[in-house]
Amino acid sequence: MISSKKDDIGSDSKQFVKQDMFSRLKRGLAKTRDILNTDVMDLVQGVHELDEDQLGQIEDQLMLADVGIEATQYISDQLAEAVRNDRLRSREDMLNALQTSMKDILKDSDRPLVIDREKKPFVILMTGINGAGKTTTIGKLARQFKDQGLSVMLAAGDTFRSAAVEQLQEWGQRLDTPVVSQGRGADAASVIYDALLSARSRQIDVLIADTAGRLHTQHNLMDELKKIKRVLAKLDPSAPHETMLVLDAGTGQNALAQARQFHEAIGVDGITLTKLDGTAKGGIVFSIAQQMKLPIRYIGVGETARDLRVFDADEFTRALLAQ
């Protein structure tokens, strides 16, 4: 079969976009990569003779990147086994061994969000504490869904933070997307209930509902999230179809504690990790994946909508260990 010039250009263009996106991911993970790639590799000279002292130093570097005790121990054990079996003979062998063990940790969390078109609207309930980047994530998701040809509505369920409703309305104006809101201090469950009614009547594909920045230690606020889920279920027993927890990667192991408490209180379907570009603690991805076994839906590695990326374990580990 003969390819046309147009097809060749299209193929080249797609390859360029793919390479550009990978480069952006590498840049976004630079601070964590400096620890895992540079510092760890500098410890290894004559890899086939890796001893306990060197393994201990590698573990220290993994811990500095907030990989966590259990995940670090797993990676260390895998490296030690590779040494015993004489499989580490070069720097490239070390990189491959690291990537293999890291991907193994992430395999249960490598499950992208799939919008079920038969559920109309598909309801995403966004949760997380103040400062995690929840409202910004909502705007970026809305843009991505619209780019995919889906209609989107936003619900301003964060009725406590003074600027939250205005911020969401700004996203709505920017994206030409309807926003359902009430006054400050309104009942969040009522706002989101009204939004679901409106989204149904307008045949909207995706409804994304914001909620107040919950402090995971405040049980009354968790109770309100439970109330929102109960109210949604009155209209649609399957809603919300995705309860997404947004975590700031820069908080390190505290993000893991938040994930545990939110999941225990309300049940989390997926996690978005933001601000990976601003921290050297990107190893928290491994800790959360190993401890929670929850899907990591998206990672944030920059300011633009393109920098909110669907999580891909292979791509993530390659970018983290890239030269």
C-alpha positions as CSV (number, residue, x, y, z in Angstrom):
1,M,0.0,0.0,0.0
2,I,1.4,3.4,-1.0
3,S,1.1,6.2,1.6
4,S,0.1,9.6,0.4
5,K,2.1,12.7,1.3
6,K,-0.8,13.9,3.4
7,D,-0.7,10.7,5.4
8,D,3.1,11.0,5.9
9,I,2.7,14.6,7.2
10,G,-0.1,13.5,9.5
11,S,2.0,10.7,10.9
12,D,5.0,13.0,11.4
13,S,2.8,15.6,13.1
14,K,1.4,13.0,15.5
15,Q,4.9,11.8,16.3
16,F,6.1,15.4,17.0
17,V,3.1,16.0,19.3
18,K,3.9,12.7,21.2
19,Q,7.5,13.7,21.6
20,D,6.6,17.2,22.7
21,M,4.2,15.8,25.3
22,F,6.8,13.4,26.6
23,S,9.3,16.3,26.9
24,R,6.8,18.3,28.8
25,L,6.3,15.4,31.2
26,K,10.1,15.1,31.7
27,R,10.4,18.8,32.5
28,G,7.4,18.5,34.9
29,L,9.1,15.7,36.8
30,A,12.6,17.3,36.8
31,K,12.9,17.9,40.6
32,T,12.0,14.3,41.4
33,R,14.0,12.9,38.5
34,D,17.1,14.8,39.8
35,I,17.0,12.6,42.9
36,L,16.0,9.3,41.4
37,N,18.1,9.5,38.2
38,T,21.2,11.6,39.1
39,D,21.7,10.9,42.8
40,V,20.8,7.2,42.7
41,M,22.9,6.5,39.6
42,D,25.9,8.4,41.0
43,L,25.9,5.9,43.8
44,V,26.4,3.0,41.5
45,Q,29.8,2.3,40.1
46,G,30.4,-1.3,38.8
47,V,26.8,-2.2,39.3
48,H,27.4,-5.9,39.3
49,E,29.2,-5.4,42.6
50,L,26.4,-3.5,44.3
51,D,26.7,-4.1,48.0
52,E,24.5,-3.5,51.1
53,D,25.9,-0.1,51.8
54,Q,25.1,1.1,48.3
55,L,21.6,-0.4,48.4
56,G,21.2,1.5,51.7
57,Q,22.2,4.7,50.1
58,I,19.8,4.1,47.2
59,E,17.0,3.5,49.7
60,D,17.8,6.8,51.3
61,Q,17.5,8.6,48.0
62,L,14.2,6.9,47.3
63,M,12.9,7.9,50.7
64,L,14.0,11.5,50.0
65,A,11.7,11.4,47.0
66,D,8.8,10.2,49.3
67,V,8.6,6.9,47.6
68,G,7.6,5.5,51.0
69,I,9.0,2.7,53.2
70,E,7.1,-0.2,51.6
71,A,7.6,0.8,48.0
72,T,11.3,1.6,48.7
73,Q,11.8,-1.8,50.3
74,Y,10.1,-3.5,47.3
75,I,12.4,-1.7,44.8
76,S,15.5,-2.4,47.0
77,D,14.6,-6.1,47.2
78,Q,14.1,-6.3,43.4
79,L,17.5,-4.7,42.8
80,A,19.2,-7.0,45.3
81,E,17.7,-10.0,43.5
82,A,18.9,-8.7,40.2
83,V,22.4,-8.4,41.6
84,R,22.3,-12.0,43.0
85,N,21.3,-13.2,39.6
86,D,24.0,-11.2,37.9
87,R,21.5,-9.2,35.8
88,L,23.0,-5.7,36.6
89,R,26.1,-5.2,34.5
90,S,25.6,-1.6,33.4
91,R,23.9,1.7,34.1
92,E,21.3,0.8,31.5
93,D,20.6,-2.5,33.4
94,M,20.1,-0.5,36.5
95,L,17.7,1.9,34.8
96,N,15.7,-1.1,33.3
97,A,15.6,-2.8,36.7
98,L,14.4,0.4,38.4
99,Q,11.7,1.0,35.8
100,T,10.5,-2.6,35.9
101,S,10.1,-2.6,39.7
102,M,8.5,0.9,39.6
103,K,6.0,-0.2,36.9
104,D,5.1,-3.3,38.9
105,I,4.2,-1.1,41.9
106,L,2.0,1.2,39.7
107,K,0.2,-1.5,37.7
108,D,-2.9,-1.6,39.9
109,S,-3.2,2.2,39.7
110,D,-2.8,2.5,35.9
111,R,-6.5,2.7,35.2
112,P,-7.6,5.8,33.2
113,L,-11.0,7.4,33.8
114,V,-13.6,6.2,31.2
115,I,-16.7,8.4,30.6
116,D,-19.6,6.0,30.3
117,R,-21.7,7.6,27.5
118,E,-24.8,5.6,28.6
119,K,-24.8,7.5,31.9
120,K,-26.0,11.0,31.0
121,P,-24.8,13.0,32.7
122,F,-21.7,11.2,33.9
123,V,-21.3,12.8,37.3
124,I,-17.8,13.5,38.7
125,L,-17.7,14.6,42.4
126,M,-14.4,16.4,43.1
127,T,-13.1,16.3,46.6
128,G,-9.9,17.4,48.4
129,I,-8.6,19.9,50.9
130,N,-8.0,23.5,50.4
131,G,-4.9,24.3,48.2
132,A,-4.7,21.0,46.4
133,G,-5.7,22.5,43.1
134,K,-9.2,21.1,43.0
135,T,-11.0,24.0,41.2
136,T,-8.2,24.5,38.7
137,T,-8.3,20.7,38.0
138,I,-12.0,21.0,37.3
139,G,-11.4,23.7,34.7
140,K,-8.7,21.7,33.0
141,L,-10.8,18.6,32.9
142,A,-13.7,20.5,31.5
143,R,-11.5,21.8,28.7
144,Q,-10.2,18.3,27.9
145,F,-13.7,16.8,27.9
146,K,-14.9,19.6,25.6
147,D,-12.0,19.0,23.3
148,Q,-13.2,15.4,23.1
149,G,-16.6,16.5,21.9
150,L,-18.4,16.1,25.2
151,S,-20.8,18.7,26.6
152,V,-19.9,19.8,30.2
153,M,-21.7,21.5,33.1
154,L,-20.1,22.7,36.3
155,A,-21.6,22.8,39.8
156,A,-20.3,25.3,42.3
157,G,-20.7,23.2,45.4
158,D,-17.9,24.9,47.3
159,T,-20.2,27.5,48.9
160,F,-17.8,28.3,51.8
161,R,-14.7,29.7,50.2
162,S,-15.4,33.3,49.1
163,A,-13.7,33.1,45.8
164,A,-14.6,29.5,44.9
165,V,-17.9,30.2,43.0
166,E,-16.3,33.2,41.2
167,Q,-13.3,31.1,40.2
168,L,-15.6,28.3,38.8
169,Q,-17.7,30.9,37.0
170,E,-14.6,32.3,35.3
171,W,-13.8,28.8,34.0
172,G,-17.3,28.6,32.7
173,Q,-17.1,31.8,30.8
174,R,-13.7,30.9,29.4
175,L,-14.9,27.5,28.2
176,D,-18.4,28.6,27.3
177,T,-19.7,26.1,29.8
178,P,-22.8,26.5,32.0
179,V,-22.2,26.8,35.8
180,V,-24.9,26.1,38.4
181,S,-24.4,28.1,41.5
182,Q,-26.2,29.7,44.5
183,G,-25.2,32.3,47.1
184,R,-22.3,31.9,49.5
185,G,-23.2,29.6,52.4
186,A,-25.9,27.8,50.4
187,D,-26.4,24.1,51.0
188,A,-23.9,22.3,48.8
189,A,-26.0,19.2,48.4
190,S,-28.9,21.4,47.1
191,V,-26.6,23.2,44.6
192,I,-25.3,19.9,43.2
193,Y,-28.9,18.4,43.1
194,D,-30.1,21.3,41.1
195,A,-27.1,21.0,38.8
196,L,-27.9,17.3,38.1
197,L,-31.6,18.2,37.3
198,S,-30.4,20.9,34.9
199,A,-27.8,18.7,33.3
200,R,-30.4,16.0,32.7
201,S,-32.9,18.4,31.1
202,R,-30.2,19.8,28.8
203,Q,-28.8,16.3,27.9
204,I,-25.3,17.2,29.2
205,D,-22.7,14.5,28.9
206,V,-20.5,15.3,31.9
207,L,-21.4,17.1,35.2
208,I,-18.4,18.1,37.3
209,A,-19.3,19.1,40.9
210,D,-16.9,21.1,43.0
211,T,-17.1,20.8,46.8
212,A,-15.6,22.7,49.7
213,G,-11.9,22.1,50.6
214,R,-12.4,19.5,53.2
215,L,-10.0,19.2,56.1
216,H,-9.8,15.4,56.3
217,T,-9.8,15.5,60.1
218,Q,-13.2,17.4,60.3
219,H,-15.9,14.7,60.5
220,N,-18.8,17.2,60.0
221,L,-17.4,18.2,56.7
222,M,-17.0,14.5,55.7
223,D,-20.6,14.1,56.7
224,E,-21.6,16.8,54.2
225,L,-19.9,14.9,51.4
226,K,-21.8,11.8,52.4
227,K,-25.0,13.9,52.3
228,I,-24.1,15.1,48.8
229,K,-23.7,11.5,47.6
230,R,-27.0,10.5,49.2
231,V,-28.9,13.4,47.5
232,L,-27.4,12.6,44.1
233,A,-28.4,9.0,44.5
234,K,-32.1,10.0,44.9
235,L,-32.0,11.2,41.3
236,D,-29.6,8.6,40.0
237,P,-28.8,5.6,42.2
238,S,-25.5,5.2,40.3
239,A,-24.3,8.8,40.9
240,P,-21.7,10.1,41.5
241,H,-20.1,7.9,38.9
242,E,-16.6,9.0,39.9
243,T,-15.6,10.4,43.3
244,M,-12.3,12.0,42.5
245,L,-9.8,13.0,45.2
246,V,-7.4,15.7,44.3
247,L,-4.1,15.6,46.2
248,D,-1.1,18.0,46.2
249,A,2.0,15.9,45.5
250,G,4.1,18.5,47.4
251,T,2.6,17.4,50.7
252,G,4.4,14.1,50.4
253,Q,3.3,11.4,52.9
254,N,0.5,13.7,54.2
255,A,-1.2,13.1,50.8
256,L,-1.2,9.4,51.5
257,A,-2.9,10.1,54.9
258,Q,-5.5,12.2,53.2
259,A,-6.2,9.5,50.7
260,R,-6.7,6.9,53.4
261,Q,-9.1,9.1,55.4
262,F,-11.2,10.3,52.4
263,H,-11.5,6.7,51.1
264,E,-12.5,5.4,54.5
265,A,-15.1,8.1,55.0
266,I,-16.7,8.4,51.5
267,G,-15.1,5.9,49.1
268,V,-12.8,7.3,46.5
269,D,-12.9,6.0,42.9
270,G,-9.9,7.8,41.6
271,I,-7.0,10.1,42.5
272,T,-5.6,13.2,40.7
273,L,-2.1,14.2,41.9
274,T,-1.3,17.9,41.2
275,K,1.8,20.1,41.4
276,L,4.3,17.4,40.6
277,D,6.3,20.0,38.7
278,G,6.9,22.0,41.9
279,T,8.2,19.2,44.2
280,A,11.0,16.7,44.6
281,K,8.5,14.4,46.4
282,G,7.0,12.9,43.2
283,G,7.8,9.5,44.6
284,I,4.5,9.8,46.6
285,V,2.9,8.4,43.4
286,F,4.5,5.0,44.3
287,S,3.5,5.2,47.9
288,I,-0.1,5.9,47.1
289,A,-0.3,3.3,44.5
290,Q,1.2,0.5,46.7
291,Q,-0.8,1.4,49.8
292,M,-4.2,2.4,48.3
293,K,-4.4,0.3,45.1
294,L,-6.7,3.1,43.8
295,P,-6.7,4.3,40.2
296,I,-4.5,7.4,39.6
297,R,-6.5,9.1,37.0
298,Y,-4.5,12.2,36.3
299,I,-1.2,13.9,37.2
300,G,-0.5,17.6,37.0
301,V,2.9,18.6,35.8
302,G,2.4,22.3,34.9
303,E,0.1,25.2,34.5
304,T,-1.7,24.6,31.2
305,A,-4.6,22.2,30.5
306,R,-2.2,20.0,28.5
307,D,-0.1,19.6,31.7
308,L,-3.0,17.7,33.4
309,R,-2.2,14.3,31.9
310,V,-3.9,11.0,31.9
311,F,-1.7,8.8,34.2
312,D,0.3,6.2,32.3
313,A,2.7,4.0,34.4
314,D,5.1,3.2,31.5
315,E,5.3,6.9,30.4
316,F,5.6,8.1,33.9
317,T,8.5,5.8,34.9
318,R,10.3,6.4,31.6
319,A,10.1,10.2,32.1
320,L,11.2,9.9,35.7
321,L,14.3,7.9,34.8
322,A,15.0,9.6,31.5
323,Q,18.6,10.8,30.9
